[in-house]
Amino acid sequence: MFSDPNVQDVIVIGAGVIGISAALALQADGRKVTVLDRQDSSPRASDMNAGAFAFADIMPLAAPGIMRKAPKWLLDPLGPLSVPPAYAFKILPWLVRFWRSSLPDRYQKSLVAQASLMTLSQEALERLISDTSADELIRGDGQLQLYESEQEFQASLPGWELRRKRGVSFKLLKSAEEIADIQPGIDSRFSFAGFTPDWINTCDPAAWLSHLTAAFRTRGGNVIEANATQLRSTGNGVEIQSVNGTHFASQVIVAAGAWSHHLVKTLGETIPLETERGYNTTLPATDFDLKTHLTFPGHGFVVTRINDGIRVGGAVELGGLKFPPNYKRAEILLEKARSFLPGLDSKTGKQWMGFRPSLPDSLPVIGHSSKDKRVIYAFGHGHLGLTQSAGTAELVRALANKTQPIIDLAAYSPDRF
Ligand SMILES: Cc1cc2nc3c(=O)[nH]c(=O)nc-3n(C[C@H](O)[C@H](O)[C@H](O)COP(=O)(O)OP(=O)(O)OC[C@H]3O[C@@H](n4cnc5c(N)ncnc54)[C@H](O)[C@@H]3O)c2cc1C
């Protein structure tokens, strides 16, 4: 594939779940893959997320009507959406794009694209679990989406109908008693719900990533500490400058999560990637007898089991990469969880903030750079990076090996903006 001994075959930038999954997929085709990661203290979304393989969540966030809800959420200090005042001006162009993506015709296109990536990702995950013997890291406890009022439940029905059309099995529940049969201990104000029995989670997203990284290493892959600062096209390869030295590769995959746009910029390409900062608190498992993954869609948070803990988290803070975490947001979620699950006995917990890498139309970027076809982008998976990682990896492999991707990639193209 390459003749210059200084030029490596493939370099992946980013050792999060997207980068490592792509690295493993490329390796399966006999490619020689090196992963660069700066391995600093910036929180990596892949380590501490909610662990859900949310294949049923096919509806893009940028949906019709969302802009009517946003002001109400923004004005509520306990609401699921916040924008630090100092970032409001900076985020405006992204929000305008987000609004445009929520218009009915664009939403329909995003919905189709989201659904096909979900189908591919679900199938690809099954292959990955089998290929890396990862069954022990998967938990199949289902998921309950809980609604506080009949009005909220009625508003959710079109979404359930879409899921039905995509073959997702579920049961709609219309009483607190039916809900208690699946998960006791939920406040009776939640008397409507949808239960998705086939929903799966990883027992721990950090363990999932470690498992994939170990498999990659065992199969001859290298993960090197390097903070990439610049990409440059050269005659015989792509040059990656890093604080730790210069690397060359015949192909480069950019999978640097919420930081990807900075690297892409050095190639001369602008991609409107922002970050939706999310918060959670991990409590001891003894605090609540959790039977299934709980989602409170009206409040933008979930309660989920992570190994021997319970993680309460979610929220969206459109605050960029530089502001320090505002853990008040994690406290607000915990306060709500205590009120929705009256038996939740939570005195201590570990707080965390992470950066969801998000594009305005809720779809990732998966495709060749328009500046250099030897560079492939795989980032911007927002709320669904763990869910879509195995499918994204198979698409990256097809792009790198110049074979036909299994789904049409136009909707994820880097130059769609
Ligand atoms: C609170 C919360 C809950 C979530 N829950 C879920 C869930 O239940 N299910 C789901 O599917 N998704 C969930 N997500 C989203 C998911 O975590 C992300 O979409 C996903 O982890 C993104 O993976 P990534 O590999 O693109 O980025 P990251 O995990 O952030 O990894 C990026 C990597 O790139 C490296 N890097 C960055 N810049 C450079 C550079 N210049 N040089 C070298 N290395 C670099 C970083 O060090 C990092 O290791 C959640 C996110 C949050 C915040």
The ligand as an ORCA input file, in Angstrom:
! r2SCAN-3c Opt
* xyz 0 1
  C     -23.608     12.866     29.859
  C     -23.463     12.087     28.574
  C     -24.183     10.907     28.413
  C     -24.089     10.196     27.214
  N     -24.760      9.008     27.097
  C     -24.667      8.300     25.936
  C     -25.331      7.045     25.799
  O     -25.950      6.552     26.734
  N     -25.247      6.408     24.595
  C     -24.558      6.929     23.546
  O     -24.556      6.331     22.463
  N     -23.866      8.094     23.673
  C     -23.908      8.782     24.832
  N     -23.250      9.968     24.958
  C     -22.492     10.484     23.813
  C     -21.188      9.738     23.635
  O     -20.521      9.654     24.866
  C     -20.308     10.480     22.603
  O     -21.030     10.733     21.417
  C     -19.098      9.633     22.238
  O     -18.438      9.172     23.390
  C     -18.131     10.421     21.371
  O     -17.011      9.590     21.152
  P     -15.730     10.142     20.427
  O     -14.785      8.999     20.295
  O     -16.150     10.855     19.172
  O     -15.168     11.290     21.387
  P     -14.381     11.187     22.788
  O     -14.842     10.076     23.619
  O     -14.452     12.558     23.393
  O     -12.907     10.874     22.351
  C     -12.151     11.797     21.622
  C     -10.689     11.457     21.845
  O      -9.901     12.283     20.990
  C      -8.757     12.718     21.707
  N      -8.299     13.961     21.099
  C      -8.970     15.106     20.936
  N      -8.226     16.024     20.319
  C      -7.036     15.429     20.060
  C      -5.840     15.870     19.433
  N      -5.736     17.102     18.941
  N      -4.795     15.007     19.347
  C      -4.902     13.740     19.854
  N      -6.009     13.285     20.460
  C      -7.068     14.122     20.561
  C      -9.250     12.897     23.137
  O      -8.169     12.827     24.046
  C     -10.228     11.733     23.276
  O      -9.576     10.583     23.791
  C     -23.276     10.686     26.158
  C     -22.512     11.844     26.350
  C     -22.594     12.534     27.552
  C     -21.760     13.768     27.734
*
